[in-house]
């Protein structure tokens, strides 16, 4: 491991730190972004503003995304594959840890303009070129690409620190890449779309004439020729390995003795299917029309099918087509004239079957598109492996490639922490390849169970076959990891590293197998696997609560009938296994790794089993101190605004007899009872609470995240190896995973005790005093919340309740960012009587606002359980329209 220095920059970040950059206008250095109207603070009494009011920018009402997608891979198991996610995109751990910076076209242009101006300064006499510039190249206007920088940043970092993961042939590919002319690199990364291909995981053909980089590349033909040039490679000494659960490795995973960075369409495109993929829909329609194809459908697949069917019926089509040129004059010429101009070898070649008729259309398409280029599969897979090592993730996006660089340009202030990028995440090339193979096997299982509709019995059997191959290897890896935990890892070092172990993926596969055994009613095998999963304490901590629950259920209902009775009669056997199930629930409640959200279900089963076993009342567990209370339901009446045009449209589409024609999930507009203007339903209800003497925010979790950031600031940036890999992080990489809590369990529990003892207000004030002037970037911390309000909130919050909420956030920060009730309310009580002067007692309350169009999501219900179990008041506020005003 590289030596650790406080806030030291690792080599891969040094190029970003040399020059002082002026704040561009779009940076918004002070981080005072305009808040949408709904994020309005309402005090109990109106307060005069000390600043002149400025006209706010109009912001349309945005739909509330109450359920935030999980950052952890295991909690995204039920997402359907292939559905496009527009706004709620999955972030990598690195992206989640970096600050929110502008990554749009304007920000990238600012970066490239700066680098170009930097180059002109370098060229002044007596100025030395920076060593950090990759390949000692100078920046040239129009060719200074942030994508090339980001690509080389990843490559250079991996080669400097983890080159042991690549063999001789692969290192030779990297050497030849570094020796490429800058224009060739620029063309390949920006033109051929390495950025886009990393998202799609596939190689796509690109028409050279349409790439649009002619102005940036002085000699396009030379750049293409360099990329398509065949290059020699040494023979690799690495052996091809077989991995459990994988039938065979996919194409492109190994290098031959020769390679090219890009393929030639003239050599690779040989079928009509491949050629037709180059055409746009309108071009394919034009081709079909010219060939007199009668197509039923209008999509590409239907047109291609009809094209081939038509070509098979038209015997002479191939002759006529090959003799025509693409000019209008030749299309108007006679058939006999074209026959005379057709080369003899073409006549011989195209006399026969469907294959030759396909050749005709393939040639026509290739003549239309011209030469094409695509990334060669083997180098593409190799560079994908580089990015896996660099980002410590199998997922990355276009923003992943640029966010690190742009985060530095943003000139934000970051907390002090030790930057530590471990070079031993993958011990060897073999372990890296096994991890890749395990990911492919996991995807194969997900395809069987989740991505292709309801699984068949054949699919279940295939899943079990994969499990049987993986199971012995999983057991061996778990033993190895436990030995490392006992003798090698220190300070929680292994928790995050294990997420990049094949054993992490295999554990998920074993977990999936338990569901298949449950479906097949093989309860004994399922119980044995659950016991084995619970006996290991290294992988998938967030699942342990569910494993305990399922294991206890099996012991209560099924194990008596499938296990040895040891000469016990049936009734005694059932009582025996119920006692085992009771012990399982008790173990789950005492397991520090079980997340608090699972406690309620385990407590319910304990109570049920104790009654079933007729345990004496005095010996039963008492959970009344955490028993859930149902949220109080309140109704707020208001005036709703209805647009006449919307009303007419909905009336035509909605045949429901309900007087409210609006659709579920549709935002409604109301009249604010205090401000007498249009507002959202949440603002209307907030004004209602304000009239009752409450203060509040419509924050939807913003207050909870801000309180957590203040209270756990020190814990967030405590040194843990491998979780701070750049100096520009706003949180550790493992915050959004289930590795965060166990890696800092003692520090977190100490802080929870301080909060329970009433120290929250002083902690918040201290962090504010230390960091407010610098506006330090910390995940979830919103500096625009008034410190006076936060201190009041901490004083009003019952210490134990606030501690419980913070523990849920510490255990499942990535999953519990959404679903928090809409309104956060607090009320400061009057000062107590003599003898207790200065001590204020108040109360806090959460309110989930529901109009007639809304319903609770699962994430919202979970938060309601957590809050009510902690003793916090929760209300379900139903908005009812006492009047509907029609407006134009």
C-alpha positions in Angstrom: 0.0 0.0 0.0 1.3 3.5 -0.8 2.3 5.7 2.1 -0.5 7.7 3.5 -0.3 11.5 4.0 -2.9 13.8 5.3 -4.7 15.3 2.3 -1.8 14.2 0.0 -2.5 14.0 -3.6 -1.9 10.7 -5.3 -0.2 10.8 -8.6 -3.3 10.5 -10.7 -4.6 13.7 -9.2 -1.4 15.8 -9.4 -2.2 17.0 -12.9 -5.4 18.7 -11.6 -3.8 20.7 -8.9 -1.0 22.7 -10.4 -2.8 25.7 -11.8 -5.1 28.1 -10.1 -8.4 28.4 -11.9 -10.7 31.4 -11.7 -14.3 30.7 -10.7 -16.4 30.4 -13.8 -19.9 31.9 -13.5 -21.5 28.5 -13.8 -19.5 27.2 -10.8 -21.7 28.9 -8.2 -18.8 28.8 -5.7 -20.8 30.0 -2.7 -23.3 27.2 -3.4 -26.3 29.5 -3.0 -28.5 27.9 -5.5 -32.0 29.1 -5.7 -34.4 26.8 -4.0 -37.6 25.8 -5.6 -40.6 27.4 -4.1 -41.7 24.2 -2.3 -38.5 24.3 -0.1 -39.8 27.4 1.7 -39.1 27.8 5.4 -42.2 28.9 7.2 -41.7 30.3 10.7 -44.4 30.6 13.3 -44.5 34.4 12.9 -43.5 36.4 9.9 -40.0 37.8 10.0 -38.9 40.9 8.2 -36.3 40.3 5.5 -33.0 42.1 5.8 -32.2 41.7 2.2 -34.0 43.2 -0.8 -36.1 40.7 -2.5 -35.0 39.6 -5.9 -37.2 38.2 -8.5 -36.9 34.4 -8.4 -36.4 32.4 -11.5 -39.6 30.6 -12.5 -39.3 26.9 -11.8 -42.0 24.5 -12.9 -43.4 22.1 -10.4 -41.4 18.9 -10.5 -42.8 15.5 -9.7 -41.7 14.2 -6.3 -39.6 11.2 -6.6 -40.2 9.7 -3.2 -38.3 6.5 -3.7 -34.6 7.0 -4.4 -33.0 4.0 -6.1 -30.6 2.0 -4.0 -27.0 2.5 -4.4 -26.3 -0.9 -3.2 -26.4 -3.6 -5.8 -28.2 -6.2 -3.8 -31.2 -3.9 -3.3 -31.7 -3.4 -7.0 -32.4 -7.0 -7.6 -36.0 -6.5 -8.5 -35.5 -3.7 -11.1 -36.5 -4.8 -14.5 -33.6 -5.0 -17.0 -33.7 -2.9 -20.1 -36.1 -0.2 -18.9 -34.7 3.2 -19.5 -34.3 5.3 -16.4 -34.6 9.0 -17.2 -33.9 10.8 -14.0 -33.3 8.2 -11.3 -30.1 6.8 -12.7 -27.8 4.5 -10.8 -24.7 6.2 -9.4 -21.4 4.5 -8.8 -19.8 4.7 -5.4 -17.3 7.2 -6.7 -19.9 9.4 -8.3 -22.0 9.4 -5.1 -18.9 10.5 -3.1 -18.0 13.4 -5.4 -19.7 16.8 -5.2 -22.6 17.8 -7.5 -20.8 19.7 -10.2 -22.0 20.8 -13.6 -21.0 18.2 -16.2 -22.9 19.8 -19.1 -21.5 21.0 -22.4 -20.8 24.4 -21.0 -18.7 23.1 -18.1 -16.7 20.8 -20.4 -16.1 23.7 -22.8 -14.8 25.9 -19.9 -12.4 23.1 -18.9 -11.1 22.7 -22.4 -10.8 26.4 -23.0 -8.8 26.7 -19.8 -6.5 23.9 -20.9 -6.0 25.5 -24.3 -5.0 28.9 -22.6 -2.7 26.9 -20.4 -1.0 25.5 -23.4 -0.4 29.0 -24.8 1.2 30.0 -21.5 3.5 27.0 -21.6 4.7 27.9 -25.1 6.1 31.2 -23.8 9.9 31.5 -23.8 11.4 30.1 -20.6 8.3 28.2 -19.6 8.7 24.5 -19.0 6.0 22.1 -20.1 4.3 20.3 -17.2 5.4 16.7 -16.6 1.8 15.8 -15.8 0.7 16.2 -19.4 0.2 12.7 -20.6 2.7 11.7 -23.2 4.3 15.2 -23.0 1.7 16.5 -25.5 0.7 20.1 -25.7 -2.8 21.3 -25.8 -4.1 22.5 -29.2 -7.3 24.5 -29.6 -10.0 22.2 -30.8 -8.2 19.0 -29.7 -8.2 19.5 -25.9 -10.7 16.9 -24.9 -11.7 16.3 -21.3 -12.7 12.8 -22.4 -9.2 12.0 -23.6 -7.8 13.4 -20.3 -10.2 11.3 -18.2 -9.5 8.2 -20.3 -5.7 8.6 -19.8 -6.2 9.6 -16.2 -7.8 6.2 -15.5 -5.1 4.3 -17.5 -2.1 6.0 -16.0 -3.4 5.6 -12.5 -3.9 1.9 -12.9 -0.6 1.3 -14.6 1.3 3.3 -11.9 -0.3 1.4 -9.0 -1.8 -1.9 -10.2 0.1 -3.0 -13.3 0.6 -6.4 -11.8 -3.0 -7.2 -12.9 -2.0 -7.3 -16.6 0.2 -9.6 -18.6 2.9 -8.9 -21.2 0.5 -8.7 -24.2 -1.9 -6.4 -22.4 0.9 -4.1 -21.2 2.1 -4.0 -24.8 -1.3 -2.7 -25.9 -1.1 0.0 -23.3 2.3 1.0 -24.6 1.2 1.2 -28.1 -1.9 3.3 -27.0 0.4 5.8 -25.3 2.5 6.0 -28.5 -0.4 6.9 -30.7 -0.6 10.3 -32.2 -2.9 12.6 -30.2 -5.3 12.9 -33.1 -5.7 9.1 -33.2 -6.4 9.0 -29.5 -8.8 11.9 -29.8 -10.6 10.3 -32.7 -10.9 6.9 -31.0 -12.1 8.2 -27.6 -14.4 11.0 -28.9 -15.2 9.9 -32.4 -15.7 6.2 -32.0 -17.3 6.7 -28.7 -15.4 4.9 -26.0 -17.6 6.9 -23.6 -20.8 5.8 -25.1 -19.6 2.2 -25.6 -18.8 1.9 -21.9 -22.4 2.6 -21.2 -23.7 0.2 -23.9 -21.1 -2.5 -23.4 -21.0 -3.2 -27.1 -19.0 -2.1 -30.1 -20.9 -0.1 -32.7 -20.0 0.8 -36.2 -19.6 4.5 -37.1 -19.6 6.0 -40.5 -16.3 7.8 -40.9 -17.8 10.5 -43.1 -20.5 11.4 -40.4 -18.3 11.5 -37.3 -18.1 15.3 -37.5 -14.5 15.7 -36.2 -12.9 16.9 -39.4 -12.4 20.4 -38.0 -10.6 19.0 -35.0 -8.4 16.4 -36.8 -6.2 17.7 -39.5 -5.7 14.4 -41.3 -8.7 12.1 -40.7 -7.6 9.4 -43.2 -4.3 9.1 -41.4 -5.9 8.8 -38.0 -8.2 6.1 -39.2 -5.4 4.2 -40.9 -3.3 4.3 -37.6 -6.2 2.9 -35.6 -7.0 0.1 -38.1 -3.3 -0.8 -38.6 -2.6 -4.4 -37.5 0.0 -4.6 -34.7 2.1 -7.3 -33.3 1.8 -8.6 -29.8 4.1 -10.9 -27.7 2.6 -14.2 -26.7 0.9 -14.0 -23.3 2.2 -16.2 -20.6 -1.1 -16.2 -18.7 -3.2 -19.3 -18.9 -6.9 -19.3 -19.7 -8.8 -20.2 -16.6 -12.2 -21.7 -16.1 -14.5 -20.1 -13.5 -17.4 -21.7 -11.6 -20.8 -21.1 -13.2 -19.5 -19.9 -16.5 -19.9 -22.0 -19.6 -17.2 -20.2 -21.6 -15.7 -16.7 -21.5 -17.3 -14.2 -23.9 -15.5 -13.2 -27.1 -12.8 -10.7 -26.8 -11.5 -11.7 -23.4 -8.1 -12.7 -24.7 -5.7 -11.1 -27.1 -4.3 -12.8 -30.2 -0.7 -12.3 -31.5 -2.0 -9.4 -33.6 -4.6 -6.7 -33.0 -5.9 -3.4 -34.2 -7.5 -0.7 -32.1 -10.4 -0.4 -34.6 -12.0 -2.7 -37.2 -12.6 -2.1 -40.9 -16.1 -2.5 -42.2 -14.8 -3.8 -45.5 -13.4 -6.8 -43.8 -15.9 -7.4 -41.0 -19.3 -6.7 -42.4 -20.4 -9.7 -44.5 -24.1 -10.2 -43.8 -27.2 -8.2 -44.5 -28.1 -8.1 -40.8 -24.8 -6.4 -40.0 -25.0 -4.0 -42.9 -28.6 -3.1 -42.2 -27.7 -2.0 -38.7 -25.7 0.9 -40.2 -28.9 2.4 -41.8 -31.2 4.8 -40.2 -34.9 4.0 -40.4 -35.5 6.5 -43.2 -32.6 5.2 -45.2 -33.9 1.6 -44.8 -37.4 2.8 -45.9 -35.9 4.4 -49.0 -34.1 1.2 -49.8 -37.2 -0.9 -49.3 -39.2 1.5 -51.5 -36.6 1.4 -54.3 -36.7 -2.4 -54.1 -40.5 -2.4 -54.2 -40.8 -4.1 -50.9 -44.3 -4.5 -49.5 -43.7 -4.0 -45.8 -46.4 -4.6 -43.2 -44.6 -2.9 -40.3 -42.8 0.4 -40.1 -39.9 -0.5 -37.7 -36.5 -1.6 -38.8 -37.0 -5.3 -38.0 -40.1 -5.6 -40.1 -38.6 -3.7 -43.0 -35.5 -5.9 -43.0 -37.6 -9.1 -42.9 -39.7 -7.9 -45.8 -36.6 -6.9 -47.7 -35.2 -10.3 -47.5 -38.5 -12.0 -48.3 -38.9 -9.8 -51.4 -35.3 -10.4 -52.6 -36.0 -14.1 -52.4 -39.0 -13.8 -54.6 -37.5 -11.5 -57.3 -35.3 -13.8 -59.3 -33.7 -11.1 -61.4 -33.4 -8.5 -58.7 -29.8 -9.2 -58.0 -28.7 -8.6 -61.5 -30.5 -5.3 -61.9 -29.4 -4.0 -58.5 -25.8 -4.7 -58.9 -25.6 -3.1 -62.3 -27.2 0.2 -61.2 -25.2 3.1 -59.8 -26.5 5.5 -57.3 -26.8 8.4 -59.8 -30.1 9.5 -61.2 -28.9 9.2 -64.8 -28.0 5.5 -64.4 -31.4 4.8 -62.7 -33.0 6.3 -65.8 -30.9 4.2 -68.2 -32.0 1.0 -69.8 -31.4 -2.5 -68.4 -29.4 -3.6 -71.4 -27.1 -0.6 -71.1 -26.3 -1.5 -67.5 -25.6 -5.1 -68.3 -22.9 -4.0 -70.7 -21.2 -2.0 -67.9 -21.3 -4.7 -65.3 -18.0 -6.5 -64.7 -18.0 -10.2 -65.7 -17.0 -11.5 -62.2 -20.1 -9.9 -60.7 -22.4 -11.7 -63.2 -20.8 -15.0 -62.3 -20.9 -14.3 -58.6 -24.6 -13.2 -58.4 -26.3 -15.9 -60.4 -27.5 -18.1 -57.6 -29.2 -18.2 -54.3 -30.6 -16.1 -51.5 -27.1 -15.6 -50.1 -26.0 -13.8 -53.3 -29.2 -11.7 -53.2 -28.3 -10.7 -49.7 -24.8 -9.7 -51.0 -26.6 -7.4 -53.4 -28.3 -5.4 -50.7 -25.2 -5.5 -48.5 -23.2 -3.9 -51.2 -25.8 -1.3 -51.8 -25.9 -0.4 -48.1 -22.1 -0.2 -47.9 -21.9 2.0 -50.9 -24.4 4.3 -49.3 -22.7 4.4 -45.9 -19.1 4.5 -47.1 -16.2 3.1 -45.0 -17.1 2.5 -41.3 -15.0 2.0 -38.2 -15.6 0.4 -34.8 -13.6 -0.4 -31.7 -12.0 -3.8 -31.8 -13.6 -6.1 -29.3 -10.4 -7.3 -27.5 -8.9 -3.9 -26.8 -12.4 -2.6 -25.8 -12.7 -5.4 -23.2 -9.2 -4.7 -22.0 -9.9 -1.0 -21.5 -13.2 -1.9 -19.7 -11.1 -3.9 -17.3 -8.9 -0.9 -16.7 -11.9 1.2 -15.8 -13.2 -1.5 -13.5 -9.9 -1.3 -11.6 -9.9 2.5 -11.6 -13.5 3.1 -10.5 -13.7 0.0 -8.3 -17.0 -0.7 -9.9 -18.4 -2.6 -12.8 -20.6 0.4 -13.6 -19.6 3.8 -14.9 -21.3 6.5 -16.9 -20.2 9.3 -19.1 -20.1 11.5 -16.0 -17.9 9.0 -14.3 -15.2 9.8 -16.8 -15.3 13.6 -16.2 -16.5 14.2 -12.7 -13.2 13.9 -11.0 -11.6 16.5 -13.2 -14.6 18.9 -13.1 -14.8 18.5 -9.3 -11.4 20.1 -9.1 -12.3 22.9 -11.4 -15.4 23.7 -9.2 -13.0 25.0 -6.6 -15.1 23.7 -3.7 -13.8 23.4 -0.1 -13.5 19.8 1.0 -13.1 18.2 4.5 -9.7 17.1 5.7 -9.1 13.4 5.3 -6.4 11.0 4.4 -6.3 10.0 0.7 -5.7 6.3 0.5 -5.9 4.3 -2.7 -5.0 0.7 -2.1 -3.1 -1.2 -4.7 -4.1 -4.6 -3.3 -7.8 -4.7 -4.0 -7.2 -7.5 -6.5 -4.3 -9.6 -5.3 -3.6 -11.0 -8.7 -4.6 -11.0 -12.4 -6.4 -14.3 -11.7 -8.6 -12.8 -8.9 -9.5 -9.9 -11.2 -10.6 -12.2 -13.9 -12.6 -14.4 -11.5 -14.4 -11.3 -10.2 -15.3 -10.3 -13.8 -16.5 -13.9 -14.5 -18.6 -13.9 -11.3 -20.3 -10.7 -12.5 -21.2 -12.4 -15.8 -22.5 -15.4 -13.9 -24.6 -13.2 -11.7 -26.1 -11.5 -14.8 -26.9 -14.9 -16.3 -28.8 -15.8 -13.1 -30.6 -12.4 -13.1 -31.6 -13.0 -16.7 -33.1 -16.3 -15.7 -35.0 -15.2 -12.6 -35.9 -11.6 -13.3 -35.2 -10.2 -16.7 -37.1 -12.5 -19.0 -40.6 -12.8 -17.4 -41.7 -15.6 -15.1 -39.0 -18.2 -14.7 -39.7 -21.7 -16.0 -38.9 -25.0 -14.2 -36.0 -25.3 -16.7 -34.8 -21.9 -15.6 -34.9 -22.9 -12.0 -32.9 -26.0 -12.7 -30.3 -24.0 -14.6 -30.1 -21.7 -11.6 -29.5 -24.7 -9.2 -26.9 -26.1 -11.6 -25.0 -22.8 -11.5 -25.3 -22.7 -7.7 -23.9 -26.3 -7.3 -20.8 -25.2 -9.3 -20.4 -22.0 -7.3 -21.1 -23.3 -3.9 -17.8 -25.1 -3.1 -15.8 -22.1 -4.4 -17.9 -19.8 -2.3 -17.2 -21.8 0.9 -13.4 -21.8 0.1 -13.4 -18.0 -0.5 -15.3 -17.3 2.7 -12.7 -19.2 4.7 -9.9 -17.3 3.0 -11.6 -13.9 3.7 -12.1 -14.8 7.3 -8.4 -15.6 7.7 -7.6 -12.2 6.2 -10.0 -10.5 8.5 -8.5 -12.3 11.5 -4.8 -11.8 10.6 -4.3 -9.1 7.9 -6.9 -6.4 7.8 -7.0 -3.7 10.4 -9.1 -0.6 11.0 -12.0 -1.9 9.0 -9.9 -2.2 5.9 -11.5 -5.3 4.6 -15.2 -4.3 4.6 -15.1 -2.2 1.5 -12.5 -4.3 -0.3 -14.7 -7.4 0.0 -17.3 -5.8 -2.2 -14.8 -6.4 -5.1 -14.3 -10.1 -4.2 -15.8 -12.9 -6.2 -17.1 -14.2 -2.8 -19.3 -11.1 -2.6 -21.0 -12.0 -5.9 -21.1 -15.7 -5.0 -22.9 -14.9 -1.7 -25.6 -13.1 -3.6 -25.9 -16.2 -5.9 -26.2 -18.4 -2.8 -28.9 -16.1 -1.5 -30.8 -16.4 -4.8 -30.6 -20.2 -4.6 -32.4 -20.1 -1.2 -35.4 -18.6 -3.0 -35.4 -21.3 -5.6 -35.3 -24.0 -2.9 -38.1 -22.3 -1.1 -40.2 -22.4 -4.3 -39.5 -26.0 -4.7 -40.4 -26.6 -1.0 -36.9 -28.0 -0.3 -37.0 -26.5 3.2 -34.2 -28.6 4.7 -31.7 -27.5 2.1 -33.0 -23.9 2.3 -32.6 -23.9 6.1 -29.0 -25.3 5.9 -28.0 -22.5 3.4 -29.6 -19.8 5.6 -27.7 -21.2 8.6 -24.5 -21.1 6.6 -25.1 -17.6 5.3 -25.7 -16.4 8.9 -22.5 -18.1 10.2 -20.4 -15.9 8.0 -20.2 -12.3 9.1 -18.3 -10.7 6.1 -20.7 -10.4 3.2 -24.1 -8.8 2.6 -24.7 -7.5 6.1 -27.9 -5.7 4.9 -29.5 -9.1 4.2 -28.9 -10.6 7.6 -32.2 -9.4 9.1 -34.1 -11.0 6.3 -32.1 -14.3 6.6 -33.0 -14.4 10.4 -36.7 -13.8 9.6 -36.9 -16.6 7.0 -34.9 -19.0 9.1 -37.2 -18.5 12.1 -40.2 -18.9 9.9 -38.9 -22.3 8.6 -38.2 -23.4 12.1 -41.7 -22.4 13.3 -43.6 -24.1 10.5 -41.6 -26.6 8.5 -38.5 -28.0 10.2 -40.4 -30.3 12.5 -41.6 -32.3 9.5 -38.3 -32.5 7.6 -35.7 -33.1 10.3 -34.8 -36.0 12.6 -37.1 -36.2 15.7 -34.5 -37.8 18.0 -37.3 -40.0 19.4 -39.6 -37.0 20.2 -43.3 -37.3 19.4 -44.9 -34.9 16.9 -46.0 -32.3 19.5 -42.6 -32.3 21.2 -40.9 -32.0 17.9 -42.9 -28.9 17.0 -42.3 -27.3 20.3 -38.6 -28.1 20.0 -38.4 -26.3 16.6 -40.5 -23.4 17.9 -37.9 -22.9 20.7 -35.2 -23.0 18.1 -37.1 -20.4 16.1 -37.4 -18.2 19.2 -33.7 -18.5 19.7 -33.1 -17.5 16.1 -35.1 -14.3 16.6 -33.3 -13.5 19.8 -29.9 -14.0 18.0 -31.1 -11.7 15.2 -32.1 -8.9 17.7 -28.7 -9.2 19.4 -26.7 -9.3 16.1 -25.0 -5.9 15.8 -24.9 -6.4 12.0 -28.7 -6.7 11.7 -30.2 -3.4 10.5 -32.7 -1.8 12.8 -35.4 -1.8 10.2 -35.6 -5.6 10.6 -36.1 -5.4 14.4 -39.8 -4.8 14.4 -40.6 -8.0 12.4 -38.3 -10.1 14.6 -39.9 -8.7 17.7 -43.4 -9.6 16.4 -42.3 -13.2 15.8 -40.7 -13.4 19.3 -44.0 -12.3 20.9 -45.9 -14.8 18.7 -43.6 -17.7 19.5 -43.6 -17.0 23.3 -47.4 -17.1 23.3 -47.5 -20.3 21.3 -45.0 -21.9 23.7 -47.0 -20.6 26.7 -44.0 -19.1 28.3 -44.7 -17.5 31.6 -45.6 -13.8 31.4 -42.7 -12.8 33.6 -40.2 -14.6 31.3 -41.5 -13.1 28.1 -39.8 -10.2 26.3 -41.4 -6.8 26.7 -41.3 -4.7 23.6 -43.9 -2.1 24.6 -41.2 0.6 24.6 -40.8 0.2 20.9 -44.3 -0.8 19.9 -45.5 1.0 16.8 -48.3 3.4 17.0 -50.4 4.1 14.0 -49.9 7.5 12.4 -52.6 10.0 13.3 -54.8 10.8 10.4 -55.7 14.5 10.0 -57.7 16.3 7.3 -56.8 19.8 6.0 -59.4 21.6 3.9 -58.3 24.0 1.2 -59.2 25.5 -2.2 -57.9 23.6 -5.2 -57.2 25.2 -8.6 -58.5 23.3 -11.6 -57.4 24.4 -15.2 -60.4 24.2 -17.5 -58.3 22.8 -20.3 -57.0 20.0 -18.1 -60.5 19.4 -16.8 -61.9 18.9 -20.3 -59.1 16.6 -21.3 -59.4 14.4 -18.2 -63.2 14.3 -18.5 -62.9 12.8 -21.9 -60.3 10.2 -20.8 -61.7 9.3 -17.4 -64.9 7.5 -17.1 -64.8 7.2 -13.3 -67.9 8.5 -11.5 -65.7 10.1 -8.8 -66.2 13.8 -8.7 -62.4 14.4 -8.9 -61.3 13.8 -12.4 -57.6 14.1 -11.8 -55.4 11.1 -12.2 -53.3 9.3 -9.5 -49.9 10.8 -9.1 -50.8 14.1 -10.8 -49.6 17.3 -9.1 -52.5 19.5 -7.8 -52.5 23.2 -7.4 -53.9 24.9 -4.3 -54.4 28.3 -2.8 -52.1 29.1 0.1 -54.3 30.2 3.0 -51.7 32.7 4.3 -50.0 34.0 1.2 -53.1 33.9 -1.0 -51.2 32.6 -4.0 -50.9 29.3 -5.9 -48.9 26.6 -4.2 -48.5 22.9 -4.0 -50.5 20.7 -1.7 -47.5 20.4 0.7 -47.2 24.2 1.0 -50.9 24.5 1.7 -50.7 22.0 4.5 -47.6 23.6 5.9 -49.4 26.9 6.1 -52.2 25.1 8.0 -49.6 23.8 10.6 -48.1 27.3 10.8 -51.5 28.7 11.8 -51.4 26.2 14.7 -48.1 27.5 16.0 -45.7 25.0 14.4 -42.5 25.9 12.5 -41.6 23.7 9.6 -39.9 22.8 6.3 -41.1 21.0 3.3 -37.9 19.2 2.9 -38.7 15.5 2.0 -35.6 14.2 3.9 -33.5 17.3 3.5 -33.6 18.1 7.2 -32.8 14.5 8.1 -29.8 14.3 5.8 -28.6 17.7 7.0 -28.9 16.7 10.7 -27.0 13.5 10.0 -24.2 15.3 8.1 -23.8 17.7 11.1 -23.9 15.1 13.8 -21.7 12.5 12.0 -19.3 14.9 10.3 -16.4 13.6 12.4 -17.4 9.9 11.8 -17.8 10.4 8.1 -14.2 11.5 7.7 -12.6 9.1 10.2 -9.7 7.3 8.6 -10.7 4.0 7.0 -8.4 2.5 4.3 -9.5 2.6 0.7 -12.6 4.7 1.0 -11.0 8.1 0.2 -9.4 7.7 -3.2 -9.5 11.3 -4.3 -9.2 14.6 -2.4 -12.5 15.8 -3.8 -14.9 13.5 -2.0 -17.8 14.7 0.0 -18.2 11.3 1.8 -16.4 8.0 2.0 -17.0 5.6 -0.9 -18.7 3.1 1.4 -21.4 5.4 2.8 -24.0 4.2 0.3 -23.2 0.6 1.1 -23.7 -1.8 4.0 -19.9 -1.6 4.7 -20.1 1.8 6.3 -21.7 0.9 9.6 -19.6 -2.2 10.5 -16.3 -0.4 9.6 -17.0 2.3 12.1 -19.2 0.6 14.6 -17.5 1.8 17.7 -17.3 5.5 16.5 -20.9 5.4 15.4 -22.2 3.9 18.6 -20.2 6.4 20.6 -21.8 9.3 18.7 -25.3 7.7 19.0 -24.8 7.6 22.8 -23.8 11.3 22.8 -27.0 12.1 20.8 -29.1 10.1 23.2 -27.6 12.0 26.1 -28.8 15.3 24.6 -25.5 16.6 23.1 -26.9 17.0 19.5 -27.3 20.8 19.7 -23.7 21.4 20.8 -22.3 19.1 18.1 -24.3 20.9 15.4 -23.1 24.3 16.7 -19.5 23.2 16.8 -19.5 21.8 13.2 -21.2 25.0 12.1 -18.6 27.2 13.7 -15.7 25.2 12.2 -17.0 24.9 8.6 -19.7 27.3 7.8 -17.4 30.1 6.5 -15.7 27.7 4.1 -19.0 26.0 3.1 -17.3 22.7 3.3 -18.8 20.2 0.8 -20.3 17.3 2.8 -22.9 14.9 1.4 -26.4 15.8 2.4 -25.4 19.0 4.3 -27.5 21.9 3.1 -25.9 25.1 4.4 -29.0 27.2 3.7 -30.9 25.8 6.6 -30.7 28.4 9.4 -28.4 27.3 12.2 -30.9 28.7 14.7 -33.5 26.4 13.4 -31.2 23.3 13.5 -30.2 24.0 17.1 -33.9 24.4 18.1 -34.7 21.2 16.3 -32.0 19.3 18.1 -33.2 20.6 21.4 -36.9 19.7 20.6 -35.9 16.2 19.3 -36.0 13.5 22.0 -32.4 12.3 22.2 -33.2 8.6 21.9 -35.5 9.2 18.9 -32.9 11.3 17.1 -30.3 8.6 17.8 -32.6 5.9 16.2 -33.2 8.0 13.1 -29.4 8.5 12.7 -28.7 4.8 13.2 -31.0 4.0 10.4 -29.2 6.5 8.2 -25.8 5.1 9.2 -26.9 1.6 8.3 -28.7 2.3 5.1 -27.9 5.8 3.9 -28.2 4.9 0.2 -31.6 3.2 0.6 -33.2 5.5 3.1 -32.6 8.9 1.5 -36.1 8.7 0.1 -39.4 8.1 1.7 -39.0 10.5 4.6 -42.4 12.3 5.2 -42.9 15.5 3.3 -43.1 18.0 6.2 -40.8 18.3 9.2 -42.4 20.3 12.0 -41.2 21.5 15.4 -42.6 23.6 18.2 -40.6 25.2 21.0 -42.5 25.1 24.3 -42.6 28.0 26.8 -39.9 28.2 29.5 -40.6 26.1 32.5 -41.5 27.4 35.9 -39.0 28.7 38.5 -36.2 26.3 39.2 -36.0 25.2 35.6 -35.6 28.5 33.9 -33.7 28.4 30.6 -34.7 24.8 29.9 -37.1 24.5 27.0 -39.0 21.5 26.1 -40.5 21.1 22.7 -41.7 18.5 20.3 -41.1 17.5 16.7 -43.5 15.9 14.2 -43.4 14.5 10.7 -46.3 14.8 8.4 -46.9 12.9 5.2 -49.1 14.9 2.9 -51.6 13.0 0.7 -54.0 14.4 -1.7 -56.7 12.3 -3.2 -54.3 11.3 -6.0 -51.5 9.9 -3.8 -50.8 6.7 -1.9 -48.0 5.5 0.3 -45.0 3.8 -1.2 -43.2 0.9 0.5 -40.2 3.2 1.4 -42.6 5.7 3.0 -44.3 3.0 5.1 -40.9 1.9 6.3 -40.0 5.4 7.5 -43.4 5.7 9.2 -42.5 2.5 11.1 -39.0 3.7 12.0 -40.3 7.1 13.3 -43.3 5.8 15.2 -41.1 3.0 16.7 -38.7 5.7 17.9 -41.5 7.5 19.6 -41.7 10.4 17.1 -45.2 11.7 16.3 -46.2 11.0 12.7 -49.3 12.3 10.9 -50.9 11.4 7.6 -52.3 14.7 6.4 -55.1 14.3 3.9 -55.8 17.3 1.8 -59.4 17.8 0.9 -60.8 20.4 -1.5 -63.6 22.3 0.1 -63.8 24.3 -3.1 -62.6 23.8 -6.6 -61.9 27.0 -8.6 -61.9 26.7 -12.4 -59.4 29.0 -14.1 -58.3 29.4 -17.7 
